[in-house]
Amino acid sequence: TEQYQLVIQSTGSGGTGINLVDNSTHGTNAFFYAKNNNVYLGATDNEEIRFQTGNTTRMTVMDTGLVGINETNPQEQLHIIGNSRIESSLNGTSYLEFTEVDDPRVKFVVDNSSTPGNLKIQTVNAGGSYADRIEILHQTNDTAVKIYGNITASGNISASGTITANTMTAEQITSTDDMNVT
């Protein structure tokens, strides 16, 4: 005996499904079916698919493929209104990668393997592989920031603590505290 109130079953190769037709305006077709070990939900016309709870749209898939979460008119591939969370495994390394047509561009890496919360920002070097550009390191009572490469600023750079550099060039150095340059 089935535990469901409605069971639609097919033994043919065409799959099993439901087709909903709304002829009230211009004939919107929606479908839900299973075929070849896949499940499909969609619209045959250029219509949006909206997922609702509490009579409120929570997610919208536009006919162009743009997806909105808490946004009914998404402007990007994924458009989220509200906070988002990406969670990785415990004591592991996770990342968020930005590519351009499968070519790597920028990667934000969170490394929880040794010290929780270390963050690296990496970009692609001339050889085509990722290289560290900025590291934010969680230390016992402090935070350290490492910057690989040149720093160019059109305003002030402020730091409390130690600045270590292989080479430093400045047009003007102003200090209100004791400063040692070696």
PyMOL commands that set and color helices and strands:
alter all, ss='L'
color gray80, all
select strands_A, chain A and resi 16-22+28-35+38-43+49-53+56-61+67-69+78-80+93-100+103-111+118-124+130-138+143-147
alter strands_A, ss='S'
color yellow, strands_A
deselect
rebuild
show_as cartoon
